[in-house]
Each structure stands twice: as structure tokens, then as C-alpha cells.
Amino acid sequence: MPNAVNLKPFTSARHPHYKWVVYFPAPRPGEPRKSKRFRTKAAAEAFFLDKETALVNHGRASAALHEKAIREAAWCMEQLKPLGASLSNVVADFVERQHARRNSEGLTTASRAFLREKAQDGREPRYLREIRNRLEHLARDFPKSRLSDFTTAILDKWLRALPGKGTTRNNYRRTLSSFFGWAVDRGFIAGNPAARTAKASIEADEVEIFTPGEARVILEHAPHALVPVLAIGFFCGLRTVELSRLTWDKVNFTKSEIEVDRRANRKRGASRRFVPMPPALLAWLRPWQETGAFGPIAPAAMNEKLRRYHRELEDFRIAQGTDRPVIQWKQNAVRHSFASYALAHEEDAARVALWMGHTSTRVLFENYRERVTRADAAAFFSIFPPTGERIVAMGAAAS
């Protein structure tokens, strides 16, 4: 009988030592019957008695079910019938998820551990500040959640609801993917739900740049200590983190080029590259060349000094009584400006991608192609210091 315990003799040429077998129902309804083989009849009878007792007790428990519980089970099975699911499968899935949630780490606790490890790995304060802000944003919206509570659908919906443009969404997505991937490595969750979220398409108009006139104002009114950082950013397109680690010995005034060591950029796949310095940049850096500057190019607390200067540029009260307009600061626009103007000037995406440290030309074609004219590029690379020599050509120093 399929729902009974049976003891029978057993004969097998492959297993001659086993003489008896006990057949018994599976613990979960709907599964095939189980069996266990024994060498002696005594051992088989003892096992048979245990299984039969368990089956009788299970039957008594079922018979003792309250009528309300029986009606509830019948209702559940009726709801699941159109979906082709069984009540036992649904319960098993629920129990598995509850065990996973119980063993999972809380979002806030895990976030702190993630940040602590990143700090121990020597990551930049700016990077740590960014991921802290993004993870705290997630924690505010899901205050009591555990890591196992997050699914791809939940995170995708949350990312799509973020204010801002596609770049913001992708930045958050990158942080979440790194965080949940770390949680998988630590055994807190089984899979990374953020890795399968949709990536936003970045429209070209989201990439903001400065006009040649705005770039001139920014350079001419910059504090003395920030001039090299801003000038190299504008005319060589180095990343902020690369500028923060650049030293004067990497600036070769004889060859008119800057060496960007791969240690100055911890992005995966980064390698050493040489970026030409156009004549305009040489003019802006001439005072430091003449004084034999050495050590770091960036001043101490560079990011804070830059933020303070950004605020001054945007403050119309500071601009009153001067000949400069108010400049609205644009995120990453210094590097973006170089990409746009260099691509228009050179008409060689592969060369510009190499200067910027990109592994392909895709980013350039998607975001910078035909954004500015060659006339705009000529005006940009003609931004010399007020007393500097005006030389328009870039190729002479780039060749």
C-alpha cells in the first residue's frame, strides 16, 4: 500500500549482504515512497516499528486537525490549483525563505561592515563617502530589512524611482551590485539581486561640459593652489582621483606630456598612459616649471578646496563688482569638457580614448561625438593665461 509501511525479503546479486527491505512513505506528500535495506531481520523489524509508529502518530495528528484548519487547507489548495502549484511546495518555499532570512544579516549591520572593510582596503575618502550616502539612502527606505529581503524586482523598482538622471541611477546600481556581491562572498545571501537590475541608458545631453568662456573664467579666477589641478583636468582630462595622486615628477615639460601611473587609478584594467600637454596647459603651468615644483600637484584637502571654489563661482554676491559672470558648477564637467573638445579637435576617437584611459571608444561615441564644433575646440585649446602667449595649435605639442 502506498501509504503504509511494509517489510519484505530482499534479494539482489549486486548487494548479496542485504536480506530485508522496508518501504515507507516520504515525509512530504506527493513524493515517491522511500526504502531502506538491512542485513538482518531484527534490524529491519526495529526500523519498521519506528516508521509505523511515526505513521500512526502522523495520522492521529491529521485526524485531530480542527475543522477550521481543514477548511483553510482546502481554500489554499483551491487558490493554488489554477497556478499549478501544491500547498506543500508553497509551504516548503516559505520555510526556506524564512530560514534564509533568519540566517541573513541586517542591511544596516552589513553596510557598516562593508564600509569598514573598504576603508581597511585603503579606498579613497571620496569613494567611501559616496557609497556610505547611497547605502544610507537604501537603509532609510528599507529601515528594518535584511539582505535576504531584497530581490531584483525590489531593487530595480527602487533604482527607477531615484530622483535625477540615468547617470545617478547607474552610480547607485554600481554601488549596490558591489555591496550585494560582497554579501554573497561573505555567505550572507545566496545570490546578488542588484547584478540583474536594468542599467539606465545615458543620453548625450546628460553629459555636461563647460563652454570655452566658462572654462576661461574658472581658470582665471581660481585660487593659485588649484590652478595646476584645474588646468590639467581641462586640458588632459585626468580623473579627480588621478589628479589627487599626480606628482610633479610625472609632468615632463621637455616632452610636453604627463605620465599617469596605473597606481594613480585603481579602476579595474587601468594601465599606465601618457597624455600630451597642449601649449595652453604649458602656459598655465609655466610658473611651477620655473620654480622647480616637486611633490604632489594637488594641494592638501584638494576636494574641500574645490568644493569651496565651486560655491564661490555660483555665488552671485561674490561676483558682484567684478568682471566675471556667475558659473554654475557641473558634475565631472572638467573631464567631460576635455573629451568633447579633444574629440572635435583630433577627430580620432581611439587616440582620445587612450588619453582618457578608456578601454574602448564606445563611451566617446555615445556621449561626446558631435557635441561641439572644431571652432569650439580651437577656442577651448586657445585658453591661455591673461599674460600668456596665444598659440592655437594643439597638435604641435601632441605629436
Residue pairs with C-beta under 8 A, 6 or more apart in sequence:
2 25
2 33
3 25
3 55
4 25
4 55
5 22
5 23
5 24
5 25
5 48
5 51
5 52
5 55
6 22
6 23
6 24
7 20
7 21
7 22
7 44
7 45
7 48
8 20
8 21
8 22
8 23
9 19
9 20
9 21
10 18
10 19
10 20
10 21
10 37
10 38
11 19
12 18
15 37
17 39
18 37
18 38
18 39
19 38
19 39
19 40
19 41
20 37
20 38
20 39
20 40
20 41
20 43
20 44
21 35
21 36
21 37
21 38
21 44
22 35
22 36
22 38
22 44
22 47
22 48
22 51
23 33
23 34
23 35
24 33
24 34
24 35
24 36
24 51
24 55
25 33
25 34
25 55
26 32
26 33
26 34
28 88
28 92
29 86
29 88
30 86
30 88
36 47
38 44
38 47
73 87
76 87
76 90
77 86
77 87
80 86
80 87
80 90
97 148
100 148
100 189
100 190
101 146
101 148
101 149
103 148
104 146
104 147
104 148
104 149
104 188
104 189
105 113
105 146
105 147
105 183
105 186
105 188
106 145
106 146
106 147
107 138
107 139
107 142
107 145
107 146
107 147
108 139
110 147
110 179
110 183
110 188
111 132
111 135
111 136
111 138
111 139
111 179
113 186
114 131
114 135
114 179
114 182
114 183
115 128
115 131
115 132
115 135
117 182
118 127
118 128
118 131
119 128
123 266
124 241
124 244
125 303
126 240
126 241
126 303
130 171
130 175
131 175
131 178
131 179
134 171
134 172
134 175
134 176
135 175
135 179
137 172
138 158
138 176
141 158
142 149
142 150
147 180
147 183
147 188
147 189
148 188
148 189
150 180
150 193
150 194
151 193
152 193
152 194
152 196
152 197
154 193
155 176
155 193
155 194
155 197
156 197
156 198
159 169
159 172
159 173
159 176
159 197
159 198
160 169
160 198
162 168
162 169
162 172
165 200
165 202
165 203
165 206
166 200
166 201
166 202
166 203
166 206
167 200
167 202
167 206
169 200
170 199
170 200
170 202
173 194
173 197
173 199
173 200
176 194
176 197
177 192
177 194
177 195
177 197
179 194
180 189
180 192
180 193
180 194
180 195
181 192
181 194
181 195
183 189
183 192
184 190
184 191
184 192
202 366
202 367
204 366
204 367
204 368
204 371
207 336
207 340
207 367
207 368
207 371
208 330
208 331
208 332
208 333
208 336
209 330
209 333
209 336
209 337
209 340
209 341
209 371
209 372
210 218
210 327
210 330
210 333
210 334
210 337
211 376
212 376
212 379
212 380
212 382
212 383
214 327
215 234
215 337
215 380
215 383
216 383
217 313
217 324
217 325
217 327
218 230
218 234
218 313
218 327
219 227
219 230
219 231
219 234
219 284
219 383
219 385
220 324
220 385
220 386
221 313
221 324
222 230
222 309
223 305
223 309
225 299
225 305
226 299
226 302
226 305
226 306
226 309
227 284
228 284
228 285
228 288
228 297
229 243
229 297
229 298
229 299
229 302
229 306
230 334
231 281
231 284
231 285
232 238
232 243
232 246
232 258
232 281
232 285
232 297
233 240
233 243
233 334
233 335
233 338
234 281
234 334
234 337
234 338
234 383
235 277
235 278
235 280
235 281
235 284
235 338
235 381
236 258
236 275
236 276
236 277
236 281
236 338
236 355
237 275
237 335
237 338
237 339
237 342
237 355
237 356
238 246
238 258
238 260
238 275
238 335
239 265
239 335
239 357
240 303
240 335
241 264
241 265
241 266
242 260
242 264
242 265
242 357
243 297
243 298
243 302
244 298
244 302
244 303
245 261
245 263
245 264
245 296
245 298
246 258
246 260
246 264
246 296
246 297
246 298
247 294
247 295
247 296
247 297
248 288
248 293
248 294
248 295
248 296
248 297
249 294
250 258
250 259
250 260
250 261
251 258
251 277
251 285
251 297
252 258
252 259
253 277
253 282
253 285
253 289
256 276
256 277
256 282
256 397
256 398
257 274
257 275
257 276
257 277
258 274
258 275
258 277
259 272
259 273
259 274
260 272
260 273
260 274
260 275
260 357
261 272
262 270
262 271
262 272
265 357
267 357
269 359
270 357
271 357
273 354
273 355
273 357
275 355
276 355
276 397
276 398
276 399
277 285
277 397
278 381
278 394
278 397
278 398
279 381
279 384
279 389
279 391
279 393
279 394
279 396
279 397
280 381
280 382
280 383
280 384
280 388
280 391
282 289
282 397
283 384
283 385
283 388
283 389
283 391
284 384
284 385
284 388
286 388
299 305
310 329
312 318
313 326
313 327
313 328
313 329
314 326
314 327
314 328
314 329
315 326
316 326
319 325
319 326
330 336
335 356
336 367
336 368
337 380
338 356
339 352
339 356
339 364
339 367
339 368
340 368
340 371
340 372
341 372
341 376
341 377
341 380
341 381
342 352
342 355
342 377
343 349
343 352
343 364
343 368
343 369
344 370
344 371
344 372
344 373
344 374
344 376
344 377
345 374
345 377
345 378
345 380
345 381
345 394
346 352
346 394
346 398
349 361
349 364
349 365
349 369
350 361
352 364
353 359
353 360
353 361
353 363
353 364
356 364
358 364
372 380
378 392
381 392
381 394
382 390
382 391
382 392
384 390
384 391
